[in-house]
């Protein structure tokens, strides 16, 4: 495979697409499949055949189109007319009216000027919902593997790292460590064998960004990892993906097979000296495996228990070798940065948090689904413009970001810009991108209790503060929510939270108290309302 | 080596062990592949019983303690068989906010078992999942491998009742 071969493949694919008068894309991501998009596909195929259009219209399954709450979603024609809730009847109508008579079906039409779409900016998700996720040719036709070709033929390893560093890209897994810096450390680390790992163990409940990228544009991840492998000098990559995402696993397997067949993974890629292979490792349901040292242990076939750092994985990681570990979304940003340059990427977002961020909007909000916005956008805009606010008759109360490690942001702070530093000032974190909206019905003590139950259950048990502390925080919260606690219990709760935060071994324990601390900070009255009145000494004597 | 493999691999003569052996060979029978092998074993046998863990430990030349330790560490591995039908309720944040708790209570009350258990007639297993990643459709459950969204306690109960009726139709 050379660059000429790649361009030829792209042209051939574009030529093939031109043979069809129309393309009909249906969302085949998990959300829409569970709304019945396979039945919709069959209805389209049947209807097209009946009308004799099956040679003119290509029906394709794509990745997530974003508006998951209104599925199944379908895109038709060259102007990408988007339809929602397309069931079998609607499918027949779209064929009759839109494809045969060029009249749009008003009932199911989604307005493209809707703020849900207008306020977004797509880099990571640019191919999601546009190309067939199971076809490498379509990815190549959309400009895929150009960045890898460019890096391998024109750029040195240091130039690739430099480009990533200048782009200002920061780790999208949540902590926001500068990606270029990490790559530089792994590059400099001594060792004949180095590894590149993609963390696709999206464990935060309420987050499905990585899943959508893996299902909708798997080659983007492979290309990003190959670029990383070239830059740091690794020849082997692993993708650690959750067992709960069977469709993502299938698509990744297929993508790896296709890339190997075309020589885009394997030996002497683009006729350079660079060899790179990618293997899948399937997780088995442990939240703590999102932590890097635990994840590495899990790939080694052990219990996923973290170890103290340093040494960091960039020096001593998988099988003791220097290891580069990044999140799915981070890798998805690499190819665009190499293609369009670091200056372009750095111009998006804020000076300290560049680029875009994908969020999974869910909870008590009108438009649930997957969105991508430039960094620095006010939170209010995400929730009220893009998300459409809370459903009729309820009032917005808080937005929860960062899952069990994050915090709740109340109405008063909704104007803060969404970037790593600003979210930290209100006691939350960027996290991997889950955003759950809560309305007046949600009791904040119960929300904190829910997260603490999760953390206590997911604690691996290695260090005492996390193993015992999370359990006792949970018991205190339970006591409070059952109305049996006193003011002293709140003081104890706060003390315990600080202790667990400061003394736990890994990120799970260190951030587990965040939901409690942030709800205590902004919704303390809800805790205090649940306290039982303090008894005076005489009263308590009498009651004996 | 090949002579040994062509014979029956397990004294019980159970052919499923051949499939398992193939998966083990694919991963070069190294201890690093323990989790992959356990995945394969659960896929073939449905759950990981003690004998199976002993067999895997032997094949991968690992202490049984490590195999057992890994199998019990991860939520995904089951040491007991599931019922005929599995109701996997998502307990992720979005589902929680949208009322998965009420569904849980209703089903536990109806089936008279807790989540994580199977009904005594081995017909229905109630399982809770961390997050199945279909948050846009919360509350979500996976019913016998099909994702069903926007559930209410009533529609969830209806589904379970359908399973119960089916099992009554076919007396075992």
Interface residues (C-beta under 8 A of the other chain):
Chain A: X30 X31 X33 X34 X35 X67 X68 X69 X71 X202 X203 X204 X205 X206 X207 X208 X211 X243 X244 X245 X281 X282 X283 X284 X285 X286 X287 X298 X299 X300 X301 X302 X303 X304 X360 X362 X363 X364 X368 X369 X370 X400 X403 X434 X436 X437 X438 X442 X447 X450 X451 X454 X460
Chain B: X30 X31 X32 X33 X34 X35 X36 X38 X39 X66 X69 X70 X73 X74 X75 X76 X77 X91 X92 X93 X94 X96 X97 X98 X129 X130 X131 X132 X133 X134 X135 X136 X137 X138 X140 X146 X147 X148 X149
